[in-house]
């Protein structure tokens, strides 16, 4: 039985902690804030509740596996999962609307044909077939297995089977997601639908590789799910599973350094209310490879070298606007509505400059959940937009956050006229809040790992160059997103329990 110290109580870290405890190890988690969940937080006031991180769950099988492997009670015995339908309502730049059924290719094809015109559904359906092939090629190496030692194979090969495109007497294949949309989908509304999945993770479609096609495919294939009471309830359930497996949590404790002995990690240096202290351990699991390098006294920990050159702070973040509303929620309202920008080019250009878009794409979440509102005469709503992180834009400048939030509410009114007149109060959260809650540089939010592009969309491996030190969570393999966080916990646990020969989940 090894003593294992885990830095941080994010979803990936807790997933690793629960699995390691079940394997017989003594696990202690050190969290600098006063709660668990990382970015999976809830804001509460006056009887209203809001998810300020992810609003929906994709690929719930990742967490079903976690609960099966760590106890008798399955996931559904600990939280109530609801498959939302439609998966999303889309309001496009020209005012066209389309509500897409959840996890039904035939239903989505029919809905797009009806909303956008004959042939639109077929083009999207054909794209999903190619996206499925991409998923089949990349699922194991990019989600279910430790990063390959010969990771260059993933960096050099574009797994998306693009349709040949003739241009200037040359035949070309799409190398970026933007080219997939322009060459294969053609309709600007279908392009917006495709690119919205990348933008939601802070990926620029103009530079994101074509295999980012797996992002809409995951939603299509596995559905989108809501956890009754809010996604924060999923974090609570994972935390309670850790407690049931005798994982120890210490909140309000700052990790200031990693102890080394005989060339391997040997514990943590801590700073807390009671002063500096040391926690000895046989193994250390941490979140954020760059932060771990700083804690290890500047040691170069990235393994392998050359992966994921973009630091945390240069990745985008999110602005979240929590709206407490007068008036009952419409009975037929979609849980999620994506309001696409009226000027896609301007949004992408601002994205590239590191500036918030004047008219951004806004995601509106309207959960039909009595637990998140004081009564049925009020409604809880969350608006989300992808923005530059604090490292690229000063979100603490006077009026910056409120001005952008005003624009988000105005955008949402395209889908819900009269919204501003219903606002009782609002809470605006920027990358500054994300940085305080997660420790991520600049309040950035990680994207899932992707192949091709010379490895720039891969993440550092879960093992490091310092023996006994492992990384977990969105800034390491397999990248960001709730499913990926859960898988990172499974990969780290496998590497520790089975050793370097561990080949991934079965």
Legacy VTK file of the C-alpha trace (Angstrom):
# vtk DataFile Version 3.0
C-alpha trace
ASCII
DATASET POLYDATA
POINTS 506 float
0.000 0.000 0.000
1.490 3.308 -1.111
0.902 6.768 0.322
-0.357 8.923 -2.531
-0.688 12.714 -2.361
-3.073 14.313 -4.877
-2.851 18.033 -5.618
-6.272 19.555 -6.198
-9.831 18.232 -5.989
-10.920 18.653 -9.606
-12.925 15.988 -11.400
-9.915 14.196 -12.862
-8.056 14.266 -9.561
-11.031 12.862 -7.647
-11.589 10.182 -10.284
-7.957 9.097 -9.844
-8.205 9.276 -6.045
-11.271 7.020 -5.878
-9.732 4.402 -8.175
-6.415 4.418 -6.320
-8.133 4.057 -2.950
-10.065 1.031 -4.212
-6.748 -0.472 -5.310
-5.620 -0.372 -1.685
-3.569 2.819 -1.559
-3.793 5.481 1.136
-4.824 8.640 -0.701
-4.863 12.231 0.573
-6.134 15.155 -1.531
-4.822 18.692 -0.892
-7.069 21.462 -2.245
-6.220 25.154 -1.880
-9.856 26.303 -2.058
-12.616 25.347 0.364
-14.477 22.943 -1.897
-14.149 20.217 -4.510
-15.007 20.013 -8.210
-12.498 22.337 -9.872
-14.397 24.169 -12.614
-17.619 22.270 -11.828
-19.066 24.894 -9.482
-22.455 26.240 -8.485
-23.405 29.829 -7.684
-26.379 30.237 -5.341
-28.329 33.291 -4.219
-31.896 34.025 -3.122
-33.098 30.503 -3.889
-31.561 30.460 -7.401
-28.827 28.033 -8.400
-26.551 28.102 -11.452
-23.946 25.758 -12.914
-20.972 28.020 -13.626
-18.915 25.314 -15.344
-20.173 22.633 -17.733
-23.945 22.617 -18.114
-24.383 19.214 -19.759
-22.599 15.873 -19.722
-21.488 13.934 -22.793
-20.317 10.299 -22.759
-21.771 9.420 -19.326
-20.253 5.937 -19.741
-16.975 7.375 -18.410
-18.567 8.120 -15.040
-20.664 4.959 -15.094
-17.396 3.044 -15.341
-15.896 5.052 -12.471
-18.793 4.188 -10.174
-18.857 0.526 -11.213
-15.125 0.190 -10.532
-15.213 1.978 -7.164
-18.299 0.671 -5.359
-21.576 -1.180 -5.350
-23.830 1.792 -6.121
-23.948 2.645 -9.853
-23.907 6.227 -11.081
-27.701 6.320 -11.506
-28.142 5.416 -7.840
-26.152 8.521 -6.869
-27.440 11.106 -9.365
-30.453 11.381 -11.657
-29.405 11.540 -15.312
-31.837 13.064 -17.805
-31.281 12.915 -21.561
-32.245 16.347 -22.869
-34.372 16.548 -25.995
-33.780 18.394 -28.229
-30.045 18.240 -27.703
-29.954 21.919 -28.706
-31.927 24.594 -30.480
-29.825 26.658 -32.903
-30.646 30.232 -33.892
-28.546 31.148 -36.925
-27.374 34.529 -38.187
-30.212 34.872 -40.702
-32.849 34.067 -38.072
-33.338 30.481 -39.211
-33.893 28.058 -36.330
-33.313 24.325 -36.007
-34.000 22.076 -33.028
-31.901 18.918 -33.233
-33.126 15.666 -31.662
-30.853 13.968 -29.165
-28.717 11.040 -30.388
-30.733 10.414 -33.572
-28.996 10.725 -36.931
-32.232 10.244 -38.857
-33.991 12.783 -36.659
-31.222 15.351 -37.082
-31.159 14.860 -40.861
-34.926 15.389 -41.049
-34.805 18.437 -38.767
-32.066 20.109 -40.806
-33.850 19.408 -44.083
-36.997 20.986 -42.686
-35.228 24.013 -41.221
-32.511 24.709 -43.786
-33.872 23.172 -46.967
-33.678 19.871 -48.799
-30.170 18.441 -48.926
-28.855 20.155 -45.811
-29.630 17.156 -43.641
-27.958 14.754 -46.052
-24.747 16.820 -46.092
-24.665 16.894 -42.289
-25.489 13.189 -42.109
-22.659 12.359 -44.516
-20.321 14.490 -42.406
-21.327 12.530 -39.299
-20.390 9.285 -41.048
-16.898 10.672 -41.709
-16.737 11.987 -38.137
-17.599 8.507 -36.879
-14.687 7.076 -38.830
-12.464 9.700 -37.228
-13.790 8.743 -33.796
-13.113 5.059 -34.455
-9.524 5.881 -35.430
-8.753 8.189 -32.511
-10.927 7.043 -29.600
-8.419 4.690 -28.018
-5.147 6.617 -28.525
-6.668 9.993 -27.667
-9.065 9.032 -24.878
-8.631 5.526 -23.528
-4.885 4.845 -23.645
-1.820 6.537 -22.140
-0.094 8.775 -24.642
1.900 6.630 -27.043
5.710 6.781 -26.744
5.706 7.269 -30.535
3.210 10.112 -30.241
4.642 11.651 -33.443
2.440 9.206 -35.365
-0.596 11.005 -33.927
0.958 14.390 -34.614
1.667 13.757 -38.283
-1.414 11.872 -39.424
-4.779 13.580 -40.001
-7.355 10.866 -39.255
-10.346 12.722 -40.706
-11.303 11.127 -44.083
-11.934 14.387 -45.882
-13.740 14.515 -49.204
-11.359 15.501 -52.041
-11.882 19.115 -53.073
-10.811 20.518 -56.431
-9.404 24.020 -56.333
-7.269 25.765 -58.956
-6.812 22.494 -60.841
-5.498 20.818 -57.698
-7.177 18.200 -55.533
-6.962 18.979 -51.831
-8.284 17.472 -48.608
-9.463 19.471 -45.641
-6.769 19.977 -43.017
-8.691 22.264 -40.674
-12.209 22.259 -39.317
-12.952 25.493 -41.196
-12.036 23.781 -44.466
-14.298 20.841 -43.612
-17.185 23.269 -43.232
-16.445 25.379 -46.282
-15.699 22.506 -48.671
-17.998 19.736 -47.459
-20.983 21.449 -45.772
-21.058 24.681 -47.810
-24.221 26.101 -46.232
-23.082 28.884 -43.836
-25.609 27.697 -41.255
-24.203 24.162 -41.299
-20.728 25.678 -41.058
-21.841 27.658 -38.005
-23.314 24.492 -36.489
-20.020 22.651 -36.986
-17.785 25.448 -35.774
-19.867 26.133 -32.660
-18.681 22.811 -31.211
-15.055 23.901 -31.594
-15.669 27.416 -30.269
-17.342 25.959 -27.173
-13.939 24.468 -26.270
-12.049 27.616 -27.219
-10.757 26.175 -30.501
-10.357 28.424 -33.523
-11.894 26.518 -36.487
-9.307 28.102 -38.755
-6.443 26.389 -36.925
-8.147 23.412 -35.268
-7.376 20.208 -37.212
-10.098 18.514 -39.219
-10.350 15.697 -36.677
-12.046 18.151 -34.322
-15.044 16.674 -36.152
-15.185 14.206 -33.243
-16.588 16.966 -30.995
-20.041 17.174 -32.648
-19.922 13.419 -33.212
-19.579 12.709 -29.475
-22.717 14.729 -28.800
-24.560 12.986 -31.620
-23.474 9.440 -30.764
-23.717 9.475 -26.975
-26.327 12.155 -26.449
-26.303 15.116 -24.122
-27.314 14.542 -20.518
-28.331 16.738 -17.630
-27.827 15.844 -13.989
-30.913 16.724 -11.960
-29.956 19.464 -9.513
-27.191 20.653 -11.838
-23.868 19.210 -13.006
-22.464 20.180 -9.614
-24.368 17.137 -8.324
-22.024 14.945 -10.367
-19.055 16.504 -8.575
-20.791 15.898 -5.236
-21.367 12.245 -6.105
-17.714 11.709 -7.090
-16.568 13.465 -3.904
-18.823 11.283 -1.767
-17.568 8.179 -3.552
-14.027 9.247 -2.617
-15.070 9.662 1.025
-16.710 6.239 0.994
-13.400 4.779 -0.228
-11.584 6.499 2.682
-9.877 9.212 0.630
-8.767 12.032 2.953
-9.448 15.629 1.893
-7.665 18.685 3.247
-9.211 21.944 2.054
-7.712 25.423 2.348
-4.187 24.040 1.992
-1.797 25.508 -0.599
0.823 23.217 -2.114
4.030 25.255 -2.389
6.465 22.604 -3.568
7.108 18.977 -4.418
9.569 17.107 -2.247
12.225 15.071 -4.014
14.336 12.268 -2.601
16.760 10.040 -4.474
15.525 11.363 -7.809
11.818 10.796 -7.279
8.793 12.600 -5.874
8.587 12.075 -2.106
5.764 14.337 -0.917
4.518 17.904 -0.747
5.481 21.174 0.859
2.336 22.841 2.208
1.202 26.239 3.431
-1.951 26.463 5.492
-3.567 28.351 8.340
-1.300 26.548 10.777
1.877 27.482 8.904
4.262 25.584 6.579
4.320 21.820 6.781
5.380 18.733 4.890
3.291 15.766 3.722
5.447 12.788 2.885
4.231 10.432 0.158
5.444 7.590 -2.014
3.729 8.993 -5.115
2.337 12.397 -6.128
-0.492 13.147 -8.563
-0.899 16.765 -9.631
-2.984 18.872 -11.968
-1.474 21.180 -14.563
1.954 20.217 -15.940
3.191 23.812 -16.005
2.184 24.401 -12.388
3.826 21.120 -11.380
7.054 22.240 -13.036
7.032 25.372 -10.895
6.323 23.345 -7.754
9.210 21.038 -8.637
11.576 24.024 -8.404
11.548 24.756 -12.126
12.315 21.228 -13.234
11.324 20.390 -16.829
8.558 17.808 -16.386
6.927 17.704 -19.787
6.959 14.234 -21.231
7.389 13.803 -24.072
9.109 16.994 -25.143
7.413 18.958 -27.898
3.775 18.311 -27.047
1.233 21.033 -26.391
3.504 24.100 -26.748
0.714 26.560 -25.833
0.742 27.424 -22.152
-2.466 27.459 -20.132
-2.938 31.209 -20.104
-2.829 31.494 -23.884
-5.844 29.209 -24.212
-9.263 30.911 -24.136
-11.579 31.143 -21.161
-15.288 31.703 -20.615
-17.620 34.421 -19.443
-20.683 33.076 -17.635
-23.720 35.238 -16.898
-26.122 33.875 -14.291
-29.599 35.362 -14.755
-32.273 35.305 -12.073
-35.512 35.891 -13.968
-39.055 36.918 -13.186
-41.674 34.738 -14.841
-42.110 31.028 -15.345
-39.979 29.029 -17.744
-41.768 28.307 -21.033
-43.075 24.754 -20.914
-41.695 23.951 -24.379
-38.340 25.723 -23.953
-35.227 23.856 -25.076
-32.740 23.126 -22.341
-29.913 24.499 -24.492
-30.081 27.152 -27.196
-27.061 28.216 -29.249
-27.431 31.768 -30.560
-24.931 32.102 -33.385
-23.163 35.371 -34.010
-24.589 37.490 -36.854
-21.011 38.144 -38.024
-18.975 34.923 -38.023
-15.924 36.475 -39.678
-15.716 39.302 -37.137
-16.021 36.796 -34.278
-13.196 34.671 -35.640
-10.967 37.685 -36.292
-11.481 38.905 -32.730
-10.759 35.373 -31.553
-7.422 35.457 -33.374
-6.488 38.872 -31.949
-7.173 37.799 -28.391
-10.135 40.160 -28.010
-13.735 39.441 -26.991
-16.077 39.533 -29.980
-18.434 42.491 -30.206
-21.271 40.089 -31.089
-20.322 36.647 -29.788
-21.936 33.259 -30.151
-23.832 32.684 -26.898
-24.995 29.413 -25.363
-28.189 29.703 -23.299
-28.991 26.984 -20.737
-32.546 26.910 -19.332
-32.772 23.782 -17.139
-36.273 22.690 -16.187
-35.183 22.005 -12.615
-37.138 23.148 -9.528
-33.949 22.720 -7.471
-32.420 25.736 -9.236
-35.215 28.276 -8.772
-37.070 29.589 -5.702
-40.494 28.738 -7.172
-42.278 28.201 -10.467
-42.848 31.936 -10.897
-39.114 32.414 -11.539
-36.474 30.939 -13.830
-32.754 30.244 -13.556
-30.764 30.800 -16.767
-27.048 30.620 -17.646
-25.407 32.333 -20.630
-21.911 31.273 -21.711
-19.470 32.676 -24.281
-15.890 31.790 -25.190
-13.477 34.683 -24.620
-9.740 35.390 -24.293
-8.228 34.423 -20.955
-7.057 36.981 -18.401
-3.534 36.537 -19.788
-4.624 38.079 -23.117
-7.382 40.499 -22.064
-7.878 42.502 -18.878
-11.205 41.303 -17.519
-10.663 43.347 -14.356
-10.619 46.646 -16.263
-13.427 48.983 -15.236
-16.659 48.044 -16.986
-15.113 45.321 -19.177
-17.053 42.379 -17.745
-20.396 44.185 -17.492
-20.153 45.591 -21.022
-19.498 42.144 -22.463
-22.312 40.657 -20.358
-24.678 43.302 -21.763
-23.772 42.112 -25.249
-24.391 38.489 -24.269
-27.856 39.298 -22.947
-28.625 41.288 -26.107
-27.543 38.297 -28.194
-29.731 35.946 -26.155
-32.726 38.193 -26.849
-32.578 37.070 -30.481
-33.749 33.698 -29.185
-35.864 34.971 -26.285
-37.369 38.425 -26.961
-38.018 40.523 -23.865
-35.317 38.782 -21.827
-33.874 42.002 -20.383
-37.233 43.033 -18.923
-37.345 39.763 -16.946
-33.954 40.103 -15.242
-34.253 40.334 -11.454
-30.482 40.341 -11.008
-27.408 38.848 -12.621
-23.988 37.554 -11.645
-21.141 37.922 -14.152
-18.219 35.514 -13.931
-15.067 35.895 -16.039
-11.749 34.059 -16.440
-10.674 35.838 -13.246
-13.149 33.665 -11.302
-11.964 30.564 -13.165
-8.361 31.295 -12.196
-9.267 31.713 -8.533
-11.323 28.510 -8.485
-9.113 26.216 -10.559
-5.649 27.746 -10.437
-5.420 27.652 -14.246
-3.168 30.385 -15.583
-5.295 33.305 -16.740
-8.489 31.373 -16.016
-8.066 29.404 -19.243
-10.193 26.355 -20.035
-8.535 23.302 -21.659
-9.751 21.702 -24.868
-9.742 17.947 -25.586
-6.621 16.479 -27.175
-6.682 16.244 -30.976
-4.422 14.544 -33.492
-2.363 16.018 -36.367
-1.124 19.660 -36.439
2.395 18.548 -35.419
1.201 17.687 -31.919
0.143 21.207 -30.956
-3.294 19.951 -29.875
-1.976 17.017 -27.878
-1.415 17.251 -24.118
1.586 16.162 -22.036
1.500 12.536 -20.950
0.233 11.509 -17.523
3.674 10.312 -16.471
6.517 12.818 -16.110
10.297 12.884 -16.201
10.343 12.848 -12.371
9.792 9.316 -11.088
6.738 8.971 -8.887
5.055 12.141 -10.212
1.962 11.941 -12.438
-0.353 14.536 -13.989
-4.134 14.386 -14.205
-6.884 16.679 -15.457
-7.565 18.823 -18.502
-4.056 20.220 -18.941
-2.614 16.735 -19.399
-3.568 13.793 -21.613
-6.330 13.363 -22.832
-7.269 17.044 -22.418
-10.291 19.032 -21.286
-13.986 18.265 -20.920
-15.867 16.205 -18.339
-15.454 12.842 -20.125
-11.749 13.492 -20.656
-11.289 14.457 -17.001
-12.808 11.163 -15.913
-10.596 9.258 -18.347
-7.464 11.054 -17.160
-8.217 9.744 -13.668
-8.567 6.213 -15.036
-5.288 6.486 -16.976
-3.298 7.777 -14.004
-4.707 5.087 -11.740
-3.830 2.438 -14.335
-0.260 3.706 -14.693
0.223 3.643 -10.916
-1.468 0.316 -10.226
-0.241 -1.633 -13.255
2.932 0.279 -14.034
4.327 1.618 -17.330
3.052 -1.440 -19.192
-0.545 -0.303 -18.662
-2.225 -0.114 -22.074
-5.479 1.598 -21.214
-9.061 0.752 -20.314
-10.694 -2.319 -21.797
LINES 1 507
506 0 1 2 3 4 5 6 7 8 9 10 11 12 13 14 15 16 17 18 19 20 21 22 23 24 25 26 27 28 29 30 31 32 33 34 35 36 37 38 39 40 41 42 43 44 45 46 47 48 49 50 51 52 53 54 55 56 57 58 59 60 61 62 63 64 65 66 67 68 69 70 71 72 73 74 75 76 77 78 79 80 81 82 83 84 85 86 87 88 89 90 91 92 93 94 95 96 97 98 99 100 101 102 103 104 105 106 107 108 109 110 111 112 113 114 115 116 117 118 119 120 121 122 123 124 125 126 127 128 129 130 131 132 133 134 135 136 137 138 139 140 141 142 143 144 145 146 147 148 149 150 151 152 153 154 155 156 157 158 159 160 161 162 163 164 165 166 167 168 169 170 171 172 173 174 175 176 177 178 179 180 181 182 183 184 185 186 187 188 189 190 191 192 193 194 195 196 197 198 199 200 201 202 203 204 205 206 207 208 209 210 211 212 213 214 215 216 217 218 219 220 221 222 223 224 225 226 227 228 229 230 231 232 233 234 235 236 237 238 239 240 241 242 243 244 245 246 247 248 249 250 251 252 253 254 255 256 257 258 259 260 261 262 263 264 265 266 267 268 269 270 271 272 273 274 275 276 277 278 279 280 281 282 283 284 285 286 287 288 289 290 291 292 293 294 295 296 297 298 299 300 301 302 303 304 305 306 307 308 309 310 311 312 313 314 315 316 317 318 319 320 321 322 323 324 325 326 327 328 329 330 331 332 333 334 335 336 337 338 339 340 341 342 343 344 345 346 347 348 349 350 351 352 353 354 355 356 357 358 359 360 361 362 363 364 365 366 367 368 369 370 371 372 373 374 375 376 377 378 379 380 381 382 383 384 385 386 387 388 389 390 391 392 393 394 395 396 397 398 399 400 401 402 403 404 405 406 407 408 409 410 411 412 413 414 415 416 417 418 419 420 421 422 423 424 425 426 427 428 429 430 431 432 433 434 435 436 437 438 439 440 441 442 443 444 445 446 447 448 449 450 451 452 453 454 455 456 457 458 459 460 461 462 463 464 465 466 467 468 469 470 471 472 473 474 475 476 477 478 479 480 481 482 483 484 485 486 487 488 489 490 491 492 493 494 495 496 497 498 499 500 501 502 503 504 505
